[in-house]
Amino acid sequence: MDVVTQLALGGVKISLTHARPLRCLNAGLVVPGNMRGVMAAGFAGEVRVLAGRGIEDELLSHRPFSIGNAYPTSGGKLITAGVEALAHAISTSEPGESPRATDSERSLRSALALFEEIGVRSATLPLIETVSGDSDRTRQGRAFGALLAGHLRRRSRLRDVTVAGLDHEFLSGLGAWLIESGAIPILD
């Protein structure tokens, strides 16, 4: 695992990690989802394989879904890796469909609020685009950083957040925004 940057923002440690999110697990894990509740492909499919089929069944028990909301499930078989809860952030109508950035933003906000509600103190977030029509990866990272910093400053009980993905430019923009917003680099 290649930790790009570690920061402190208030009482929260934020790790920006160049790795697949499933290699950096915490008590909470955000999983992008769709209105059907099908976890067949992409990151959601990887989570289903590792957490077990029961996760998808548990998710389906929350129907009907609304785009922009997040729904909780247990960590399934990922409990052995320390995952207590998954927050399924519903951002598309159909499996495999590209989400609108505004729906991704709303569902990510909902997932973070869900973690607060159920008492999760550490979370792993995949890279999620939150700006419509902008292909600049650095700007996408900065927008993600603004969303995350805004949440953490509102009396968040999260104490450890890992943002993981394989896009250096996104992570760079995210780190830059957090530092400009007052985050302090943690030096080893």
Secondary structure, 3 states (H helix, E strand, C coil): CEEEEEEEECCEEEEEEECCHHHCCCCEEEEEEECCCCCCCHHHHHHHHHHCHHHHHHHHCCCCCCCCCEEEEECHHHHHHCCCEEEEEEEECCCCCCCCHHHHHHHHHHHHHHHHHHCCCEEEEECCCCCCCCCCHHHHHHHHHHHHHHHHHCCCCCCEEEEEECCHHHHHHHHHHHHHCCCEECCC
